Amino acid sequence: MGSTFEFVLVENDSLSAQRHFQSVIDEIERIENLISEWRPHTQISQVNRYAGIRPVRVDKEVFELTRRAVRYSQFSEGTFDISIAALDKVWHFDGEMNELPSDEMILGSIQKVGYTHIILDTVNSTIFLEKKGMKIGFGSIGKGYAADQGRALLQSLGVKGGIVNASGDLSTWGGQADKQPWKIGVRDPFRTYKMVKVLKLREGAVVTSGSYEKYAEIQGKHYAHIINPKTGWPSTGLTSVTVYGPSAELANFLSTSIMVLGADEGRSLLKKFPNYKAVFVRDR
């Protein structure tokens, strides 16, 4: 998934811990081999190859993840969209971009993006992308999904507590060896030595989306690497959004969407999910 995964387990002995570490590593690899858009043999890669040509039958797990992603698009009125994988790259966040793309370039970049063109057949378990050149990808919720699945697997194996950390997308359960809850710090993007908030979790998840590491500064304005799939424009207004609640997958969706929507509309979206809360850091 292009990310570093880290695991913390509370166990009685190192032998059990190593066995369970291997089990969760195998589970992450299994998920990668189902949903990666970069590995050519995966079902998602096959769906993308046959865009505009024919539907592709997929496993129930892949189908249901895709169906949830489409529902997230509906909840967020299209500000979350897994078909953004087909976005033409007119924005560059390597520090060298010093002028805005033209309106025509930005509009052209989203021509193959649009969740309404993802056709799901529940009876046959197929996914069809209506437009040739369309792609779907799970860069937005895939890590959260994998973290949740890793947690579920370890719980089923009897591990009493731990953290599955998918490059900052965390799923936790149980507690530390001393029975204390897990303490997760939300970093201040402007003062990295400080924490905005410290969360105390047992079974829960924390996800942060932000523009403080990858962005463009053009004419004195900050443009995040998170793109609005409806307009092709980067999000502005928020530097980071941290969402916490039961599921890392759903928190992934919310944090990404809120970055695009902005603080006011983001709060309205968050109200639809009462089990989730958020910490916003605005642009300066």
TAHU-V217050 format. One record per residue. SS is DSSP state (A for helix, B for strand, O for the rest). OMEGA is omega in whole degrees, 0 to 359 (NA if undefined). NEAR is the number of other C-alpha atoms within 8 Angstrom. Layout:
<<SS;OMEGA;NEAR> <SS;OMEGA;NEAR>>
This chain:
<<O;180;7> <O;186;3> <O;174;6> <O;176;6> <B;176;8> <B;183;8> <B;174;9> <B;180;7> <B;172;9> <B;184;12> <O;180;9> <O;182;6> <O;185;6> <A;180;7> <A;177;6> <A;180;9> <A;181;12> <A;178;8> <A;181;8> <A;173;10> <A;181;9> <A;179;8> <A;182;8> <A;174;11> <A;178;8> <A;180;8> <A;178;11> <A;179;10> <A;178;8> <A;180;8> <A;177;9> <A;182;9> <A;173;10> <A;194;10> <A;181;14> <O;174;13> <O;183;11> <O;177;5> <O;190;8> <O;184;7> <O;187;7> <O;180;12> <A;179;10> <A;176;12> <A;178;14> <A;176;11> <A;181;14> <A;180;12> <A;184;6> <O;176;13> <O;180;16> <O;183;11> <O;181;7> <O;174;7> <O;179;11> <B;178;10> <B;181;8> <O;176;10> <O;180;7> <A;181;7> <A;179;6> <A;180;11> <A;183;13> <A;176;8> <A;178;8> <A;179;8> <A;177;9> <A;180;8> <A;177;10> <A;176;12> <A;177;8> <A;177;11> <A;180;13> <A;178;8> <A;187;8> <O;180;10> <O;172;7> <O;178;12> <O;168;12> <O;186;13> <O;180;14> <A;177;13> <A;175;14> <A;175;13> <A;180;10> <A;181;12> <O;173;11> <O;187;7> <O;175;6> <O;176;8> <O;180;6> <O;187;9> <O;180;10> <O;179;8> <O;184;8> <O;183;6> <O;183;12> <O;174;7> <O;184;6> <O;171;6> <O;177;8> <O;177;6> <A;181;6> <A;179;6> <A;181;9> <A;179;13> <A;180;10> <A;185;8> <A;185;12> <O;185;15> <O;181;7> <O;180;13> <O;177;15> <O;185;12> <A;180;11> <A;178;5> <A;172;8> <B;185;11> <B;182;9> <B;178;10> <B;183;8> <O;183;6> <O;185;4> <O;181;6> <O;180;12> <B;174;12> <B;178;14> <B;175;14> <B;191;16> <O;185;11> <O;175;9> <O;182;10> <O;174;9> <O;175;15> <O;168;14> <O;180;12> <O;184;13> <O;175;11> <O;183;8> <O;183;10> <O;185;11> <A;181;11> <A;178;13> <A;177;18> <A;180;10> <A;178;11> <A;178;16> <A;181;13> <A;177;9> <A;177;12> <A;182;14> <A;179;8> <A;183;10> <A;175;11> <A;180;10> <A;179;7> <O;176;7> <O;178;6> <O;190;11> <O;181;10> <B;178;12> <B;177;15> <B;166;12> <B;186;15> <B;178;12> <B;181;14> <O;177;9> <O;172;8> <B;192;15> <B;167;15> <B;183;17> <B;171;15> <B;179;13> <O;180;10> <O;180;15> <O;182;11> <O;179;6> <O;177;5> <O;178;6> <O;176;7> <O;175;10> <B;178;11> <B;183;8> <B;181;8> <B;174;9> <B;188;10> <B;171;11> <O;184;11> <O;181;8> <O;177;5> <O;191;7> <O;178;8> <O;181;6> <O;175;7> <B;175;10> <B;183;8> <B;172;7> <B;182;9> <B;176;9> <B;188;8> <B;164;13> <O;174;10> <O;183;9> <B;181;13> <B;178;15> <B;179;14> <B;176;15> <B;167;12> <B;182;11> <B;181;11> <O;187;13> <O;178;10> <O;184;5> <O;184;9> <B;173;13> <B;176;13> <B;185;11> <B;180;11> <O;176;6> <O;181;5> <B;185;6> <B;179;10> <B;182;12> <B;177;15> <O;178;11> <O;188;10> <B;172;10> <O;184;12> <O;180;14> <O;186;9> <O;185;8> <O;181;11> <O;175;8> <B;176;11> <O;176;15> <O;175;12> <O;180;8> <B;176;15> <B;176;15> <B;175;14> <B;175;16> <B;180;13> <B;177;15> <B;184;14> <B;186;12> <O;190;9> <O;177;12> <A;179;19> <A;182;13> <A;176;9> <A;174;16> <A;179;16> <A;183;12> <A;183;11> <A;178;14> <A;182;13> <A;183;12> <A;175;14> <A;180;18> <A;185;13> <A;187;11> <O;190;12> <A;186;11> <A;179;7> <A;178;9> <A;177;12> <A;178;9> <A;177;8> <A;183;12> <A;180;12> <O;178;7> <O;183;6> <O;189;7> <O;179;7> <O;184;6> <O;176;11> <B;184;9> <B;173;9> <B;181;7> <B;168;10> <B;184;9> <B;174;8> <O;176;8> <O;NA;2>>
